Amino acid sequence: MPVERSKIAAVLRSVRVDYFGETITVTYKPDFQTPAKEAELARLKQLAEDHRNGDGDIAKIEEGAERMADLIVSWDVVEDGEPLPPTKENLMTFPSALWAHIIAAVNEDLAPKPRSARR
């Protein structure tokens, strides 16, 4: 039976991101993960690493924050008890290492899982 693209696009997934003793639940759009976006996420991960090492171009880092904001639907990060939306502006205030942890968790969640041996 055919599946409408809109149903594929509507799927959301959540991952738990361990970040130095804290656990953040991030809900993201798997439909964001097309081959072109996979290449972009790999580039974003490299940007985060470059930025952490002091080598990042701020325009590219801002672009990366925008892409991250497109990927993340929600997360359970709060500030003064109030939910903090994962916007480009807010993401720019977080350590690059957190970006790398989020991207790694999403990539791991999307990786094909081996099927158990059939009997």
Secondary structure, 3 states (H helix, E strand, C coil): CCCCHHHHHCCCEEEEEEECCEEEEEEECHHHCCHHHHHHHHHHHHHHHHHHCCCCCHHHHHHHHHHHHHHEEEECCEECCEECCCCHHHHCCCCHHHHHHHHHHHHHHHCCCCCCCCC
